[in-house]
Structures are given as C-alpha cells and as structure tokens.
C-alpha cells in the first residue's frame, strides 16, 4: 500500500506548499475570523435592539447566510463583487477585485452570521439581575457592557468561537475551486506535476491536523489565563 509513498516529494514541495500555501490559508482564516467577529457583534446588537428597522434586516441576513451553501456563496461573490465595484465606482468595466479580496469578503460575511448567533446567545444568557445590579450602582450602559456583560459573554462563547475558527480554517479549502492559491490548491498543482497523490494528500491532512491542534491549544491557554486575570 505504501510502496509508492515518496517522502522526497514532500521535502521538495515544503517551501511551495507549507510556506506559501499555509501562510495564505492562515492569513485568510485570521482576517475572516476577526472581520466576522466584529460584524457579527454588530448584527447581534441589531437583533437584540428591539427596533424593527434594525432587528428584522439583521435576522433576515443571518437566516439567508445560514441557509445558503458556502461553496455557492464563494462562486456568487467571486463573480458578483466585480460588478458591484463597477456599479459603485461608475467604471466602464467590472472592477478587478482579486481572489483574495473576494474570498475574504465571502468568508467574513458568511462567518458574521454564525458569530452573530453565538454573541446573541451569550448576551441573552446573562442573568438580568446582573445588569440591573450595575444600573442600581449608577454604572453607565457602556460600563455595564464592558465590566459585567462582555466578560461573561466571552467566557460562555469561547468554546463555540474556537469551534467556529476551526471550522473556518478547514472550510478555506473550498477557495481552491476558484484557483485561490491556498494549501489545497498548491497540493493539487504539485500532484498534477509529480503524480504522487498519496504522500501529498497525507502530508496536507497531517498539516491541517497539527495547525488546528496547536492553534486550539494556544487559544485555550491564553483564554484561561485571561479569564483568571479578569475574575481574580
């Protein structure tokens, strides 16, 4: 079974695959996670605002994004964003957005819908008595949000946020379908040249596992120390 397992092809491809490809994948994942968290928090605030003009569009956006397959969103934004840029700028031709910007926009908007629900569930899980206690002490709303609500929300949403990051990291492989040079696309290109799929796919799988394991461990360690410092 492993007679054709060529370790040399892995060594030869290391700079091309696991430096360029993995760097791109990690950059896309980190930026999309950060953007999705920020936009998702705003959506959560809109859904909890009680104002129909804010809550209804936010709810519609979340339901739409969570109902459409991610691969369809990738293709849709990849072909649509240049025309949106043309419409906004009044250019004669579609704006060349590029594969990175298109992928980043897609993942950010897609992840925002999931982070919105995570944040909303975390905020709604805070006992109302905690907020009322802060108000009774004369604390302004932003201080209640910072000192009472957010520390508890972060503690409760952290496991789901980590799982969301891991899912996004694995989902970035979809961008290889539009020739985005992530790790999987680089692996596919090397396989077409070397005709050695077994060692290359195996090394890619082990790389994804190692990165997810290390990142998840570091995030958990950092979050534990941060929570202990807050609640000390």
N, C-alpha and C positions, 0 to 999 in steps of 0.2 A: 504493500500500500504506500509506504514511504520511500520506495526506491528512487523516485524522481524528486524527492524533497531536496531542492538545491538551496543551501544556505548562502552560497556565493551571490545569488541574485538579490537576496535581501541586503547583504552588505553593500553591494554595488548601488542599490537603489536608496540607501538610507538618506543621503542628503536631499535627494529629489522628492522622496515620499514623506519622510517623517520630520523634515525640517520645513520645507515649503508647504507641503500639504497639511500637516498638522498645525503649523503656525496659522495658516488661513482658517482652518476649522475652529481652533480655539479663539481666534480674534472674532470671527463671526458669532460664535456662541456667546462670548462675553458681552459684546456690544448689544446683541439682540436681547440678552437677558436683562441688561441694565435698562435699555430702552423700553422693553416690555414691562419691567417693574415700575418705572416712572409713569408710563402711560396707563398701565393697569391700575395704579393707585388713584390716578385722576378719574378713571372710569368708575372705580369703586365709590369714590366720594360722590360722583354724579348719581349713581344708583341709590345711594343712601340719603341723598339730599332731600327727598320728599317733594321736589319740584318736578312736575310732569315734563316740562320742556327739557330738563336735564336727564331725568331718570329713564324716560322712555327711549330716547335715542341711544343711551348707553346700554340699556337692556337689549335693544334690537341689534346693536353692533356685536355684543357678546354672543347672543344666540346665533347670529349669522356666522361669525368666525368659528364657533364651536360645531357648526353643522356642516361645514364645507371641508372636504379632504385637503390636507396640507399640500399634497402634490398638485392639486388643481389650483390652489392659491399661488403656488410657485409659478406655474405657467401663466396664470392670469396676470399677475403683477409684472412678470418679465416682459410680456407683450403689451401690457396696458400702460405702464408707467411712462414710457417714451411719449405716448400720445397725450397723457396728462400734462407732461412737461411742455409739450408743444402748445397745448391749449392755454396753459398758464403764462407762458412767455410770448405767445403770439408768433412763434417761429414758423417758417415755411415748411419745415420737415420735422419729423419726430426727434425729440432730444435723445441723444445717446447717453443713457443713464449709466450703463455698465452692469456687469453681472454682480459685482459686489454690492453696489448700492441697491439694486433690485432685490437681491437676496436678503440684505439687511432690513429693508423696508418690510418685506413679506414676513420674515420671522418676528420682527418687532411687533407688527400689528397683530399677528397670529398669537404670539405669546401674551400680549396685553390682555386678551380676552380671558386667558386662564389665570393670570396674576390678579385680574380684577375679582374673580370669584374667590381666590384664595384670600385676598385682602378683605373683601366684603364679609366672608365667613369669620375671619379673625376679629374684625371690628364688632360684628354682631354678637360674638361670643363673650365680649367683655360685659360683666355684670353692670347694670345701670347704676347700682348703688355706688360703684367706684367713681363714676363720672359725677354723680350728684354730690358725693363727698368732696370732690375737688371744687365744685361750684360753691358749696357751702363754706369752703375755706377762702373764698374770694379769688380763686385762680382763674385767669382768663382762659378762653377756649383753646387758644394755641398752646398754652402751657399744660392744660389738661391733656391735650393730644400728645404732647411731647413727653410728659412725665408719667402719665397714667396709662393712656391708651396704647401708644406705639410700643413701649417695652413689652407689654403683654401680648400684643399682636405679633411682634417679631418672634417671641418665644413659641407661640402657638402655630404660626405659619411656617416656621423654619423647615420642618421635615418635608412639607409639601413643596416649598420653594426649592429645596435641594433636589427632590424628585423631578421637579419641572426642569431644572437645569440639566440633569442627566438625560431626561427625555429629549430636550432640545439638542444636546450635544450629539445624540445618536440620530436625531431627525435631520441634522445638517447633511447627511449622506444623500438626501433627496436632491440637493442642488447639483449633484453630478449629472443629473438628467439634462441640465441646460448648459453643460460643459463648463461649470464653475470648477476651478482647479483646487478642490478640497482634497482630503486624503483619499477618498474612494475613487475620485476621478483620476488622480495620479496613479493609483494602483491599477485601475483599468487600462490606462495608457501603457504602463510598463508591461502588463500581461500581454497586451497585443504585440509588443515588441519581443518579449522574452519567451512567450508561450509557456510560462510556468505559473499557472493559477494557484496551485496548492500552497506553496510556500508564501506567496504574496498575500493571498486572502487570509491565511493563518496568521501571518505577522500583523496584518491590519486588524484582525479581530483581537489579538493579544494587546495591541497598542490601545485600542478603544477601551478594553477592559482595564488596563493599567492606568490610563489617564482618568477614567471615571472613578476608579478606586482611590487614587491619590487625591484628586480634587475633592471628592466627597469627604474623605477623612480630614483634609485640611480645613474645609468649611465647617465641619462639625467641631473640630478642636477650637477653631477661632471663635465660633459662636458660643461654645461652652464658657470659654474664658470671658467673652464679652458679657454674657448673661450673669456670670458670677460677679463681675465687677459692678453691674447695674444693681443687682439685688443684695450686694454685700452690706 
